[in-house]
Amino acid sequence: MKKLVFFFVLASFLASAQTKPAGKLDPAKPVLVLETSCGTCNFEMPGKECFLALKYEGKAYAVEGTGLDDHGDAHEEKGFCMAVRKAKVQGVLKGDKFVVTYFELLKP
């Protein structure tokens, strides 16, 4: 029983741990600090599935280059489906998507 409790405590800790940044920071390009969350759950974007999105210049865009589950459990208390978070981002806007080359989720 003690091993089972330990396993669940450890799994919970690992799931809520800060994830590594996606991509490589380019010091020659500007770093944006943007709101990021689930497009469907928090940014009222169309779709039936959850997906990572960010707000750039007041408009929400789907993210390419990293995904919702790459940054922890989206349904935890501070996960993307439950909260709007901030991230350091580098990338370019291509049509209706924001293609990231660097994405670092900031601590809440």
Stockholm file with secondary structure:
# STOCKHOLM 1.0

chainA/1-108         MKKLVFFFVLASFLASAQTKPAGKLDPAKPVLVLETSCGTCNFEMPGKECFLALKYEGKAYAVEGTGLDDHGDAHEEKGFCMAVRKAKVQGVLKGDKFVVTYFELLKP
#=GR chainA/1-108 SS CHHHHHHHHHHHHHHHSCCCCEECCCTTSCCEEEEEEETTTTSCCSCSSCCEEEEETTEEEEEESSCGGGGSCTTSTTSTTTCCEEEEEEEEEETTEEEEEEEEECCC
#=GC SS_cons         CHHHHHHHHHHHHHHHSCCCCEECCCTTSCCEEEEEEETTTTSCCSCSSCCEEEEETTEEEEEESSCGGGGSCTTSTTSTTTCCEEEEEEEEEETTEEEEEEEEECCC
//
